[in-house]
Amino acid sequence: NTVWHDRETLFTDMAATASQSVHTNNNLGIYYMDTDQWDLARIVLERALKITPDHPSLMNSLGILAEHDMRYAEAEKYYLRALELRPHYVKAVSSLARMYYDAGAYTKVANIALLEYQNKNDDDLYAVYALSMIRLKKYQDVIRGILAEYGEDPKNSKIIYALGAAYWKSGDKDTARRYLSQVENPNLSDIEFYENIERL
């Protein structure tokens, strides 16, 4: 039995013995991206693309690579292709929503997150939807939506935060504090915490 002492040795050995495997090459590319070796990632992912041009995980990896290179239209194309190949693919949904959010395309983020929430009923997706709607200044929509989905006592801290932030941004600071006091934020002072909400 071969013993691999680290991820790089594991993936490079696998790539040497299974060089025609899209999974192996994609995993090695992900490793290289994770370790900030973008040129090596590009080589390995392009090799994987020649092996299997329509692989959802590879499309997501190529999207991350394109996004790193600031080729956003190409990154979007790869993420959308991953979702065509595997609808509701969590990694591609996450990558695409993050890219849109970073670009300030909050309507696109809200649409993706709500669609995926309706498919998976995942609280974190609803929180992403709510925070995107807050960025769009749709505070009352967020409040009504959360109360309809979760009632007045949601359990998920991200949902509680979104509800408190929506109340805060709508001007109801007392109700906001009731929710926001339930959210632990050990790395920020109270002033910093509320300043961050103001920046939403």
Backbone torsions as a table, in degrees:
resi	resn	phi	psi	omega
1	ASN	NA	134.2	176.1
2	THR	-85.4	137.8	177.4
3	VAL	-109.8	124.1	177.9
4	TRP	-97.6	129.9	-176.0
5	HIS	-90.1	-13.8	178.4
6	ASP	-157.7	169.4	-177.8
7	ARG	-63.3	-38.6	-178.1
8	GLU	-62.2	-45.8	178.9
9	THR	-61.7	-42.7	178.5
10	LEU	-58.5	-53.2	-174.6
11	PHE	-71.0	-38.0	179.6
12	THR	-69.4	-36.6	176.2
13	ASP	-65.4	-42.1	178.3
14	MET	-64.4	-40.1	179.7
15	ALA	-65.5	-34.3	178.6
16	ALA	-69.6	-37.4	-177.6
17	THR	-90.1	-21.1	-179.8
18	ALA	-133.1	57.3	-173.4
19	SER	-65.2	-17.6	179.7
20	GLN	-97.4	14.9	178.9
21	SER	-95.5	120.2	177.5
22	VAL	-63.6	-36.3	-179.8
23	HIS	-63.3	-47.3	-179.6
24	THR	-61.7	-48.1	-179.1
25	ASN	-66.1	-39.4	178.0
26	ASN	-64.1	-44.5	178.9
27	ASN	-62.3	-38.9	177.4
28	LEU	-66.4	-40.3	176.6
29	GLY	-61.5	-41.8	177.9
30	ILE	-62.6	-43.3	177.5
31	TYR	-57.9	-46.9	-179.0
32	TYR	-63.0	-38.5	177.0
33	MET	-66.4	-41.9	179.8
34	ASP	-61.8	-28.2	-177.9
35	THR	-104.4	17.4	173.9
36	ASP	62.7	34.5	176.2
37	GLN	-110.4	68.5	-169.3
38	TRP	-66.6	-35.0	179.3
39	ASP	-66.4	-40.7	176.7
40	LEU	-67.1	-39.8	177.8
41	ALA	-58.7	-44.8	-178.9
42	ARG	-58.1	-45.6	-179.0
43	ILE	-61.1	-49.0	-176.2
44	VAL	-67.9	-41.9	-178.9
45	LEU	-69.6	-35.3	175.6
46	GLU	-66.0	-35.4	175.4
47	ARG	-64.7	-43.1	179.3
48	ALA	-63.1	-37.1	-179.9
49	LEU	-63.1	-35.2	177.5
50	LYS	-69.4	-28.5	-179.7
51	ILE	-75.8	-51.0	-178.0
52	THR	-141.6	100.0	-175.1
53	PRO	-73.9	-12.6	-178.0
54	ASP	-124.7	67.8	-179.7
55	HIS	-119.7	119.9	-173.4
56	PRO	-54.9	-46.8	-178.2
57	SER	-65.2	-38.2	177.5
58	LEU	-65.8	-40.2	178.1
59	MET	-60.5	-40.3	177.8
60	ASN	-64.4	-43.7	178.9
61	SER	-62.3	-42.7	177.9
62	LEU	-64.9	-33.7	175.1
63	GLY	-63.8	-43.7	178.6
64	ILE	-62.5	-42.5	178.4
65	LEU	-62.5	-46.7	179.4
66	ALA	-63.2	-40.1	178.8
67	GLU	-63.7	-42.1	176.9
68	HIS	-58.9	-37.4	179.5
69	ASP	-81.8	5.7	-180.0
70	MET	62.3	31.7	173.0
71	ARG	-102.7	75.3	-169.5
72	TYR	-68.4	-37.4	178.9
73	ALA	-64.5	-39.2	177.7
74	GLU	-68.4	-40.6	178.3
75	ALA	-60.5	-45.7	178.3
76	GLU	-58.6	-42.6	179.1
77	LYS	-59.5	-44.6	179.8
78	TYR	-65.4	-44.3	-179.7
79	TYR	-63.0	-43.3	179.3
80	LEU	-65.5	-36.6	177.7
81	ARG	-65.3	-40.3	177.3
82	ALA	-59.1	-39.3	-179.9
83	LEU	-74.0	-28.2	173.3
84	GLU	-66.7	-42.2	-177.9
85	LEU	-71.7	-36.3	179.7
86	ARG	-138.7	89.2	-179.4
87	PRO	-55.2	140.5	177.8
88	HIS	67.6	21.8	178.3
89	TYR	-65.0	112.6	-169.4
90	VAL	-57.1	-45.2	-177.9
91	LYS	-62.8	-42.1	-179.9
92	ALA	-69.6	-39.0	176.0
93	VAL	-59.8	-47.3	-179.1
94	SER	-62.8	-45.4	-179.4
95	SER	-63.1	-46.5	-178.3
96	LEU	-66.0	-44.3	-179.7
97	ALA	-64.1	-41.7	178.7
98	ARG	-63.0	-44.1	179.9
99	MET	-62.2	-45.5	177.9
100	TYR	-61.6	-42.8	-178.3
101	TYR	-62.5	-46.1	179.5
102	ASP	-61.9	-30.1	179.8
103	ALA	-85.5	-3.8	-179.8
104	GLY	80.5	15.4	179.4
105	ALA	-88.5	65.4	-171.5
106	TYR	-67.1	-30.1	177.2
107	THR	-64.3	-42.4	177.9
108	LYS	-63.8	-41.6	178.6
109	VAL	-61.7	-47.0	-178.6
110	ALA	-60.2	-42.6	-179.9
111	ASN	-63.6	-45.6	179.8
112	ILE	-63.8	-48.5	-176.0
113	ALA	-63.2	-41.4	179.8
114	LEU	-66.4	-43.3	177.9
115	LEU	-59.0	-45.9	-179.0
116	GLU	-70.3	-34.9	175.6
117	TYR	-61.1	-43.5	179.7
118	GLN	-63.9	-27.7	178.3
119	ASN	-81.6	-41.9	-171.8
120	LYS	-110.7	-14.4	-178.5
121	ASN	54.5	46.3	-177.2
122	ASP	-100.6	123.0	-177.4
123	ASP	-58.3	-37.6	-179.4
124	ASP	-63.4	-36.3	176.9
125	LEU	-66.1	-39.2	178.0
126	TYR	-65.9	-36.5	178.0
127	ALA	-63.5	-41.1	177.0
128	VAL	-61.9	-44.1	176.6
129	TYR	-57.7	-48.9	-176.5
130	ALA	-63.1	-44.3	-179.4
131	LEU	-66.1	-34.6	175.7
132	SER	-66.3	-40.2	177.8
133	MET	-66.3	-34.6	175.5
134	ILE	-63.5	-42.3	176.9
135	ARG	-60.0	-29.5	178.3
136	LEU	-86.8	4.9	178.8
137	LYS	65.6	31.1	178.7
138	LYS	-100.6	57.4	-172.4
139	TYR	-61.9	-45.7	-178.2
140	GLN	-66.2	-35.7	176.3
141	ASP	-62.0	-40.9	178.9
142	VAL	-64.7	-47.3	-179.1
143	ILE	-60.2	-50.6	179.8
144	ARG	-60.3	-43.3	-177.9
145	GLY	-63.5	-47.4	-179.6
146	ILE	-65.4	-43.7	179.2
147	LEU	-62.1	-37.5	178.7
148	ALA	-68.5	-39.5	-177.3
149	GLU	-80.8	-36.6	-168.5
150	TYR	-123.2	-9.1	-175.7
151	GLY	77.3	-171.2	-176.0
152	GLU	-82.7	-4.3	-178.0
153	ASP	-131.0	66.2	179.5
154	PRO	-65.3	154.0	-177.3
155	LYS	-100.9	-28.3	-176.9
156	ASN	-76.0	126.6	-175.6
157	SER	-63.3	-30.9	178.8
158	LYS	-71.3	-35.5	176.4
159	ILE	-69.4	-42.1	178.0
160	ILE	-60.1	-45.0	178.6
161	TYR	-60.0	-47.6	-179.4
162	ALA	-60.9	-41.8	179.5
163	LEU	-64.6	-45.9	177.7
164	GLY	-61.5	-42.4	179.7
165	ALA	-64.4	-39.4	179.2
166	ALA	-64.9	-42.6	176.5
167	TYR	-62.7	-43.9	-179.2
168	TRP	-59.1	-49.2	-177.3
169	LYS	-67.6	-26.2	179.2
170	SER	-82.6	-6.2	176.9
171	GLY	103.1	-5.6	-179.5
172	ASP	-92.2	78.2	-173.9
173	LYS	-67.4	-34.2	-179.0
174	ASP	-64.9	-48.5	177.6
175	THR	-64.3	-38.8	178.9
176	ALA	-58.1	-47.7	-178.4
177	ARG	-61.1	-35.4	179.0
178	ARG	-59.3	-40.7	179.0
179	TYR	-80.3	-45.2	-174.8
180	LEU	-66.4	-25.9	177.2
181	SER	-67.3	-17.7	179.0
182	GLN	-83.8	-11.7	-175.7
183	VAL	-97.8	118.7	179.0
184	GLU	-77.4	136.4	176.3
185	ASN	-143.2	79.5	-171.5
186	PRO	-68.6	-18.0	-175.5
187	ASN	-91.6	-4.7	-176.8
188	LEU	-125.8	145.2	170.8
189	SER	-73.0	166.5	177.7
190	ASP	-57.6	-40.7	-179.0
191	ILE	-63.9	-46.5	179.2
192	GLU	-62.5	-39.7	-179.6
193	PHE	-58.2	-49.7	-179.2
194	TYR	-73.0	-29.4	174.4
195	GLU	-64.5	-37.9	176.5
196	ASN	-63.0	-38.7	177.7
197	ILE	-65.5	-41.0	178.3
198	GLU	-59.6	-32.5	-178.7
199	ARG	-76.2	-12.4	178.9
200	LEU	-62.7	NA	NA
